[in-house]
């Protein structure tokens, strides 16, 4: 009997040990899962300072023999990986001056000796660029104060400017010269300028500093022009920024710059236009008329829309009906923008396409005549003359067709 009790005790003990083992594994897995960042969170930022490296004076490239330029280039890129504190002008003054001087040296070196940049140098160079430009952007002013974002024209005097711009500008210059240089191996460059790099660039377009957005626009446009395999991904990435802006946040600082890039891309579309490109118009360009802050980027948006109609005249009916769908009801200033865009679209619209949307267009023009805004009346008057001319041309074309038949 005693032996049976001992055996039962051993069996229960083995079960409890196995259960505890499973429970421990489950808890550790949950802890590990919770400690990891979510999939949709921003990519982790690189370490701001390279371990065990200090900023020190380095010789110029012209002062060393050609055999030592490789090692000197790597040392300069490592030195420029150290981020300086620009929030306090009195801190790290010596380090800021040394880094600024070495960045200028790298700009001249890449511009003049781009053919001598090997794979190891490119790896260190792109690492330095990523550490400097890819960072967490500060929250917008309205997010800090709790006030609503201003939908009017941005005031450059009150706009936030990046304190570290003296260094960032040189880093962007290095990146631009590296992308456009013929000496850099395209296959090697493609390893570092990949889809992850493009996504991080698109995230930076939300910066409030207009100087950085201008450089980002040039960089992304050069990448689109040189790396053909990245083109569909870049267009999709820009579309995703638009979708998030239209349907979720209605707040983004770089919509105008992204539309400028798309304007040149649309201008290069081959004919006949692909269905994918037409979906860009229907799903992104036309819904961009919906947000209240459309005035901030309306000029670039109008250019893109008119480019579509000039490329494929059959899209005029789609564009005009899309404008009528998002037509403002109570916002007179926004209505003035829509009327101006409609006038530009009608300039490139063929009579046959105008006839398809003539009915709803004239009904909307009639409603605009009751607007209390004087600018609306002025634009509507010229629009009526243009619409009547298009209508007369359409009717004349139809009568000629009947006579021919």
ABEGO torsion letter per residue (X at the ends): XAAAAAAAAAAAAAAAAAAAAAAAAAAAAAAAAAABBBAABBBBBBBABBBGBBBBBBBBAAABBAAAAAAAAAAAAAAAABBBBAABAABGAAAAAAAAAAAAAAAAAAAAAAAABBAAAAAAAAAAAAAAABBBBBBBAAAAAGBBBBABBBBAAABBBBAAAAAAAAAAAAAAAAAABAABBAAAAAAABBAAAAAAAAAAAABABAAAAAAAAAAAAAAAAABAAAAAAAAAAAAAAAAAAAAAAGBBAAAAAAAAAAAAAAAABBOBBBAAAAAAAAAAAAAAAABAAAAAAAAAAAAAAAAAAAABAAAAAAAAAAAAAABBAABAAAAAAAAAAAAAAAAABBAAAAAAAAAAAAAAAAAAAABABAAAAAAAAAAAAAAAAAAAAAAAAAAAAAAAX
